[in-house]
């Protein structure tokens, strides 16, 4: 079964690739991926997850130079934008409710269960990530997702926020998991 990602996420990758006109993206992408670099991306439409994954790897290699830290930073930064365009996502003073809303919103970006949250309490969340991509792509996407979730807790007022990977599918674990821990808002 082919998996898809919503254009509202896909367009971010396309913008990053388009911004680097000096790069020959054919080195990283397949022929079927290239038309998306020229086409108008509809935020409400569905796009192939395989192309999205290759775009992500191209960005990781060419823009982030193989370092996963920028993926996490980008997740944090893009969450700020997501909050501005999705009224009601952020609940000031309530990190737990904000995380529940993010999970619902994030679920609308994929036509499969890419991100789940098996545990959520006041002060702790466990998040599972299964994008079903290659190990390197899964690693980069997991760091981006970790940045998303940690930043939202901060914006909602969580203090002393700590995010950490607890399982890594790219190292053989059955799923990628991370925890987000925080102290309640003052």
VENHUVEN-V628016 format. One record per residue. RES is the residue in one small letter. PSI is psi in whole degrees, 0 to 359 (none if undefined). BURIAL is b if it has 9 or more other C-alpha atoms within 8 Angstrom, else e. Layout:
RES:PSI:BURIAL + RES:PSI:BURIAL
This chain:
x:128:e + x:136:e + x:154:b + x:158:b + x:145:b + x:145:b + x:333:b + x:334:b + x:319:b + x:320:b + x:329:b + x:317:e + x:318:b + x:317:b + x:317:e + x:317:b + x:316:b + x:329:e + x:342:e + x:72:e + x:339:e + x:350:e + x:136:e + x:94:e + x:347:e + x:338:e + x:334:e + x:337:b + x:162:b + x:160:e + x:324:e + x:345:e + x:329:b + x:322:b + x:333:e + x:339:b + x:344:b + x:335:e + x:158:e + x:131:e + x:123:b + x:117:e + x:335:b + x:353:e + x:166:e + x:142:e + x:155:b + x:130:b + x:326:b + x:320:e + x:316:b + x:317:b + x:317:b + x:322:b + x:315:b + x:318:b + x:322:b + x:318:b + x:317:b + x:314:b + x:314:b + x:323:e + x:316:e + x:356:b + x:39:e + x:0:e + x:128:e + x:346:b + x:316:e + x:330:e + x:317:b + x:316:b + x:321:b + x:321:b + x:316:b + x:314:b + x:317:b + x:336:b + x:321:b + x:316:b + x:316:e + x:322:e + x:323:b + x:331:e + x:356:e + x:83:e + x:135:e + x:351:e + x:313:b + x:127:b + x:101:b + x:132:e + x:2:e + x:79:b + x:323:b + x:311:b + x:321:e + x:318:b + x:320:b + x:319:e + x:322:b + x:319:b + x:317:b + x:313:e + x:314:e + x:323:b + x:335:b + x:351:e + x:347:b + x:150:b + x:28:b + x:168:e + x:88:b + x:324:b + x:128:b + x:162:b + x:88:b + x:343:e + x:131:e + x:120:b + x:176:e + x:110:e + x:355:b + x:141:b + x:142:b + x:128:b + x:134:b + x:138:b + x:125:b + x:83:b + x:341:b + x:34:e + x:184:e + x:163:e + x:313:e + x:319:e + x:320:b + x:320:b + x:310:b + x:316:b + x:326:b + x:319:b + x:322:b + x:316:b + x:319:b + x:318:b + x:319:b + x:305:b + x:317:b + x:318:b + x:322:b + x:318:b + x:319:b + x:312:b + x:329:b + x:355:b + x:359:b + x:139:b + x:156:b + x:49:e + x:130:b + x:124:b + x:138:b + x:141:e + x:136:b + x:336:e + x:147:b + x:110:b + x:328:b + x:349:b + x:12:e + x:352:e + x:152:b + x:337:e + x:158:b + x:132:b + x:146:b + x:157:b + x:149:b + x:120:b + x:144:b + x:160:b + x:148:b + x:156:b + x:151:b + x:none:e
